[in-house]
């Protein structure tokens, strides 16, 4: 069983290495199929390993195995340690399964790109990084995977490096995630100082013995890492700009990798968070604020991918609420269902962008339902799942989180419940605003000139792009049936052992009541969107909530978070750099030869080159002198 997990981990790394070294010798399409084959085999290995894990008794499902120890310092050891349990299995299936479909989709999407081979090498590396993160049994190894995920995202977001906006977005993502990396590293260091280990077994066993302040500080430091990686307040600003990368990258980041890492970290480290007063409450507050803010900002976005990106931030915030309430199973269940419908929505958006020759502004679309009926149907299922309409998958998982808030019953839990319902209303509005502007109403002049001809000659997309979308549509429709209130309890039963302190489980009545209320609110949101955007009017005139109002300007500028960071950090750093250049660099350069270091290097090079004359006797003399010098040094030391 563990051999299969090691294989699933190693295959994407091997694929990335082969493509990096031999990619230019492969045909362009061969690179994509090789990367996809690697992912398919990794998924099969993960699925078989999960089945084998399920056949074990509950108490034997946490499998720990160390392949080798690669760092030893006194009593401190870090090994390539695998931790395979129910939570790991879920993440493996999501990363490899959804990742495989995204790889296949990318074959059609990236066709004709000059750097297609490099793209698939990066894609395989991204998946390996995420797999390393989720199978690690040691926090130091998790940190390595964490950092590699950040590096991979930097490479993929900035893949089209000829675009200045892509380079800027990649740097922004890297810097924001580096802040989270520092927090995570400091938290790990604090745990090592207090517990003497970074292995999960030692951390979980010792978390309860930590004093409350130490546990809280450590948990909050880990939370900084989770917030940055999952693009939550206040380190969220990189996520919408990450849409500068190719659409398959957006799907992979939002559905199967990166942004889910923070939710995974909190669920994995639940013994520590339970021992930390106010840490879980902080997570709930971040989640509630994030889901409301992201939903509001999505209302005024005009880029199809950015609308979906803000929906990701909102849905990840729901997951934060779930794990913060102690309903870890509900948070991970929503992570699981979200992977299907979010990948579906991004891939559907990619089909639209593909048909419109790269156009992403929803104001230049409209009426595409008639020319792209398959894409419309698939995206409609994804949109309904995102809103949480019964009986599609998103409804079951999101309602489980809200029902858990009812079960907890504290004042903060009630705030989370009401905030979650308000978020459901916003989700209905912005999701179907997108659907109505893209697929309904009258075609824009641009779409009318481009889309019918493109679809007539090339269809809605190549089969490599369409079939993954069909599979995800089926998944978005049915995977929620794994956890039907009062009928099936697959997800809760499967994940219950990962939380030694127990998990919150709402009653079937609470879940059905929440479903009734949430679906009603979601339908109301759809109706509001229909009232605003189905009637024939100039979309540019009605995109705003109120012409000239402060709220419109604030939402269009994403509540000024980028401006705040520019004023607080970016501009002071630029000012300091300018001062140092003026008052330090230039004065020093004035009395030092500007090429002094280069001149010294050239002189030393010429001096050494004298003995490189090709005469063997000269080389023998140098060797003899060197040996004599070593012998003399040994004699002096011995004396």
N, C-alpha and C positions, 0 to 999 in steps of 0.2 A: 504493500500500500504506500509506504513512504517513498519507495522507489519511483512510483508513478508521480508523486508530487515533485520530487527532485527533477524528474524528466520534464514535467510541465514548466518548471522554473527555468531549466537549462535551455530548452528549445528556442524560445524567443531570443535569448542572448546569442545562441549559435547562429540563428537566422540573421541577426543584426551584424554579427562578425563576418559571415560569409558575404552578405550584400555589400558591406563596407570594403572588403578586400577584393572580391571578385565581381562586384556589381557591374562594372563596365564591360565585362566579358559575357554577361548575360543579355539576352534580348530584353527590351524594355518591359514587355508584358510578362516575361519570364520572372522578373524580379518580384512583381506583384503576386504571381501565383505561388512562387516559392515562399514568400512571407505569409501568404494565406494558408498554405499547406502546413507550415510550422504551427500556426495558430490552431488549425483544426486538430492536429495531433495533440497539442497541449490541452485543448478542450476535452478531447476523448479521455486523455489520462486523468484529468481533473474529475470528469464524470464517473469514471470507474472507481477512482479513489474515494469519492463521496459515497458511492453505493457500498463499498467495502466498509467505510466508516459507519454507515447506517446499520450495518449488520452486527455491529459490536454492541455490547451492553452499555448503557448510559455512562456508567462509571469508568469505562475504558476508552472513551472517545477522545480524550485529550492526549494525543500522541506527541511525544517530544523525542527528537533524535538529533544528535550532534554529529555532523559529518567529519569535521576536524576543528581543532582549536587554532585560530590564526593570530591570537594576541594574548600574551601572558605577561603580567606585571605583578610579581609577588603572588598574593592570593587571588588577584583579579584576573579573570579569564573571559575572553570573548571568542565564541566559536561560531561556525556556520551552523547555527542551531535551528532546526525546523520545528514549528509548532503547528500541528494539524488538528483542529477540532471543528465543531459545527460552524462557528463563525468563519473560520478560514475557508471551509468548504464552500459556503455561500459566496464569499468574495472571489474564490478561484473560478467558480462557474460564471459569475458576472463578468470578470475581467477577460477570461479566455473565450467565453461564448459570445458576448456582445463584441468583444475585440475581433473575433474571427469574422463576424458579419461586416464590421466596419472595414476590415482589410479587403474583403471581397468587393465591397462597394467602392473602395478607393481605386480598384483596378480600372473601372470605367471612368470614375471622376478625374483621375490624374492622367488618363490616356493623352499622349501627345506632349506632356510636360517634359522638358529637357532633363530635369533632375528627378525623374520618377524613381530611379533606383535609390538615390539618396533618401527620398521620402520614405520608402518602405523600410530602409535600414533604421531610420529614426523611429518609425512606427513600431517596429519589433523591439527596439531598445526601450521605448516608452512602456510597452506591456511588460517586459522583463523587470523594469524598475518597480512597477506597481506590484507585480507578483512577489518580488523580493520583500517589499514592504509588508505584504499580508501574510507571508509564510514564516517570517522571522520569529524566532523564539527569544530574541534578545533585543533590548532597546537600542543598543549600539548598532546592531545590524539593521534594525528598523530605520534608524537615522540615516544609514547609508542608502537604503532604498528611497527614503524620503527625499534626500538630496538629489538622487538620480532622477526621480520624478520631476523635480524642479528643472534640472538640466535638460531633460527630454522635452519638457513643455517649452523651454526657451528655444530649443532648436526647431521645434515644429511651428510654434507661433510665428517665429521669424523666418520660416522656410522660404517664403518669397522675399528674399533679402534685398531685392532690387527696389522694393517699395519702402520708402522712409517710414511710413506709418506702421508697417509690419515690424521693422527693427525697433521702433519706439515701443510698440506693444510688448515685444519680447523682453526688452530691458525692464519694462515696468513690471511684468509678471515675475521676472527673476528677482528684482529688488524686493517687491512686496513679500514674496515667498521666502526670501533670505531672512527677512525680519522674523517670520514664523520659525524658520530653521534655528535661529539663535535662541528663541524662547524654548523650543523643544530641546535643544542641546543643553541649555541651562537646567531645565527640569530633570533631564536624565542625569546630569552631573550631581544635582542635589540628592536625587534618589540613591546614587552610588555612594555619596558621602555618608548618608544616613543608614543605608542598608548594606553597603559593602558589595552589592551586586547589581547588575543590570539585566540579568536573566529574568524572564517572566515568572518562572517558578519562585524565585527569591523575592521579587517585587510583590507578587500577589500574596505570598505568605507573610511578608513583613509590613504590608500597607496598613493593617489594622493596629500595628504597634507604634506607628508614627504619632507624634503629638499633633494636635489639630492644626496649629499654625504651619508646621512643616508640611503636613499633608496638603493643606490648602495652597500654600505657595507652589509646591511641586505640581499640583493639579492645574493651577492657573497658568503656570509656565507651559505645560503641555497643551493647554487650551489655546495659548497664543499660536502655537504651531498648527493646531486644528483649524482655527479661525482663518489663518492665512491660506492654508491649502484648500479649504472648502469655500473660500471667497465669501466670508461672512463679515459683518460689521466688526471693527472698522477697517479691516484689511481686504476689502472686497473690490477695490477700484480697478484691479487688473483684469477682472473677468470679462466685462463687455469689450474691452480693447483686444482681448485674446481672439476675437472673431476675425482678426486680420489674417489668421492662418487659414489653410484650406478647410473646407467644410467637414471632411472626415476627421480632421484634428479636433474640431469643435465637438463633434459627436463623441469622440473617444474621451476627451477631457471631461465632458459634462455627464456622460452616461456610465462609463466603465472604469475610469481611472481617477486621476487627480482630485477632483472636488469631493469625491466620496471618501477620500483618505482621512479627512478630519473626523467624519462620523465614525469610521472604522476605529480610529485611535481612541475615541471616547468610549465606545462600546468595549473595546479590548481591555482598556485600563479601568474598567468599572470598579474593581475593588479599591483602587486609589481614590476615585471620585466619590465613592460612598463614604470613605474615611475623611473626606475634606469638607468641612462645614462651608456652606454657601457656594461651593463650586458648581454643583448641579443647578442651583437656582440661577447662577450667572449664565449658564448655558441656555436655560429657558428664556431669560430676558433677551439675550443676543438673538435667539431664534425668533421670538415674537416680533422684535423690532425689525429684524432682517426680512421676514416674510411680508410685512406690511410695506416697508420701504421699497423693496424690489418690485412688488406688485404695483405700487403707485407709479414708479418710474417707467415700468413697462407700458403703461397706458399711453405714453406720448412718444415712444420710440418709433422711428420710421424704417430702420434697417431690420429686415426679416430675421436675421441671425441674432441681432442684439435683443429683439423682443424675446426670443427663445432663451437667450443667455440670462436675462433678468428673471425669466421663469425658473431657470435652474437655481439661481440664488434663492428665490422664494421657496422652492421645494426642498432644497438642502436645509433651509431654515426650519421647515417643518420637521425634518429628521433631527435637527438639534433639539427642538422642543421635545420630541419623543424620547431621545436618550437622556435629556435633562430631567424628564419626569420619572426616569427609572424604568420606562417601558422600552428597554433596549431592543426587544424583538420587534416592536412596532416601528422603531426608527430604521432598523435594518430591513424590515419588510418593505417599507416605503423606498428605501435605497434600491431594493431588488426590482420592484415594479417600475420605479422611475427610470431605471436603466433601459427598459424596453420602450416606453413611450417617448422618452427624451431622445434616444438614438433615432427613433422613428421620425420625430418631428424635424430633427436636424437633417436627416437624410432626405426627407420629403422636401425640405427647404432647398437642399442641394439640387434636387431634380428641377425645381422651379428656377433656381439660379442658372442651372445648366441650359435650360430651354430658353432663357432670356439673355443668354450670352453674357453672364456675369452681373446682371442687374440685381440689386438687393433692396432697393427702395420700394416699399409696399405701395407707395403712391403712383408708381409707374407700372403697376400690375393690374389686376382686376379681370374678372370674367374667365379665368383660366380653368374653371370647372368644365367648360365645354370642350376644351382642347386637351386637357390633362385629367380625364375622369378617374384613372387609376390612382394617380398621385393624390387627387382630391379625396377619394374614399379613404385611402390609407391615412392621410393627415387628419381627416375628420375623426377617425377612430383614436388617433393619438391625442387630438385636441380634447375629445370627450373624456379620455382617460386622465388627461392632465387636470381638467376641471373637476373630475371625481364623480362622473355620472354613473350611476348604478346600471349594469353590473360589471363595468369595465374595471381594470386592475387598480388604477389610481384611487378610486373611491374607497375600496376596501382598506388599503394601506393608510391613506390619509385619515380616514374616519377612525381607524384603530388608534391613531395618535390622539385625536381629539377626545375619543371616548376614554382614553387613559387619563386625560386631564380631569374628566368627570369623576373617575374612580379615585384619583388622588384627593381632589376636593379642597385643597388649600386655596387661599386667596390668589396666590400666584398662578395656580393651576386654572382657576376660573378666568384669570386674565388671558392665559394661554388659549383657553377654549374660545373665548369671545374673539380674541385676536385671530385665531385660526379660522373662525367662521367669516370674519371680515376679509381675511386673505382669500377665502373661497370665492367671495363676491368679486374681488379684484381679478382673480384668476379667470373667472368666467368672462369678464369684460375684455381684458387684454388678449386672451386667447382667441376669442371669436371676433374681436376687432381685426386680428391678423387674418383669420379665415375669410371673413366677409370682404376685406379689402383685396385679398389675393385672388380668391376664387369666385366671388359673387360680384354683383354690380356690373357696370359697363366696363369693357376693356379700356385701359388707357391707350392713347395713340401709340406709345412705344410698344406695349404688349401686343397690340393689334398688328403692328408692322413686323414683329419678330416671332412671336410664339407660334402662330399657325404654320408658318413656313418651316420653322425648326422642327416641330413635332411631326409634320408631314414627311419630312425627309429622314428624320432620325428616330421617330417615335418618342415616347416620354423619357426614354433613356435606354442605355444598353442593358442587357439581361443581368450583367454583373452588378448593376446598380438597383435594378428593380426587385430581384429575388430576395436580397437581404431586407428590403423594405416590406415585402409581403410577409416574411417570417416574423419580423418585428411587429407587424400589425396583428398577427395571430397571437403573439405573446402578450401584447398590450391588452388584448381582449380577454385572455383567459387566465393569466398567471395569478390574478387576484383570487381565484377560486381556491387557492391553497389555504386561505384563511377566511372562511365564511362564518360569521358569528352564529354560534349555536350548532353548526354543521361540521365544519372542518377546522382543525387547529394545528395544521402541519407546521407552520412557522413558529408558533409559540412553543409547541412541544419540542421542536428541533433545537431552538436557541435557548431554552430555559436553563440548561446546565452551564452556560457561559457566565452566569451571574450568581456567584455563591451567596450573595446577600438577598437574592430573590428579585423578581421582576414584577412590575405592575401589570395586572391583567384585568381589563374591564369585563363586566358581565355582558352577556349577549343582548340584554335589554338596553344597556347603555350604548352599545355599538349600533343597534338598529335605530334607536332614537337619534343618535348623532347622524347616521346615514340619511334619515328622513330630513332632518334640518339642513344638513350640508348640501344634499342634492337640490333641495328647494332653493337654497341661496345660490348655488351654482347655476341653476336654470334661470333664476332672476338676473344673474350677471350676463348670461347669454342673451336674454331678452333685451336688456339695456344696450348691449352691443348691437343687436339687430335694429333697435330703434334709432341708434346714432349713425350706423354705418351701412345699413342695407338700402336706405332711400337714396335716390339719385341726387348727388350733390358733388361739388368739387371737394375732393378729399383734403386738399391742402387748406380749405377753409374751415374744416370741422375736426381737424386732428387734435386741436387743443381743448382743454377743459373750459377755458374761458379766456377770450381774447384780451390781452393786456394785463391779465391778473398776475400777481406775484407767484401764485402756486404754479402756473404754467411755466414761467421762467425757471423756477426752482427745479421742477421735475425735468425739464429739458436739459438742465445743467447737472442732473443727477444729484440734486440737493447740495451742490457745491463742494463735494468731498475732494475732487481733484484740485479745485481752487484753494481749499484749505491746506492741503498738503504742499501745494506750490508755495503758498505764503509762509507756511510754518517751517518747511524743510528745504525745498528746492531752491528758492531764491536766496535764502541765507547761505546755503552751500556755494552757490554761484558767486555771491558777493565775497565770501571768504577766499575762494579760489582766485578771484580777480585781485584781491588785496595781496595774497601771497605771491602772485606772479609779479605784481608791481613793486612790492617792497622787499621781496626776498630773492626770487628767481633772477630778475633783471639786474639788481645790484651785484649779486654773486657772479653772474655771467659777465659783468663789466670788468672785473679784475681777474677772472680766470679765463684761460684760453678756451673758447667754446668748443674746440675740437681736441682738447687736451687728452681726454680719455681715449679717443680714437687714435691719436698720435702715439700714445703710450702702448696701446694694443698692437699697432703696426710695428713699433720698434721691437717689442718682445717677440713678435712673430718672426721678424727678420733675423733676430739674434738666434732663435732656436733653429731656424731653417739652415743655419750654417752647418750644423752637424748632420743634417739630412742630405748627405752628398752621394749616397748610393755606394760608398766604399765600405765593404764588410769589416775591414780592420777598424775603421772608426767606430762602428757599432759595437764591436767586441771590446774596444777600449772603454766606451761608455758603460757597458755592462759590467766590466771588471771594476771600474771605479765605483759603480753603484754597490756592488757586492762588498767591496772593501769598506765602503762607508757604513754599510749595515753591520758588518762584522765588528768594526771599530765601536759602533754604538752599543752593540751587545756586550763587548768587553768592558766598556766604561760602566755600563749599567750593572754588570756582574761584579766589578771591582767595588 
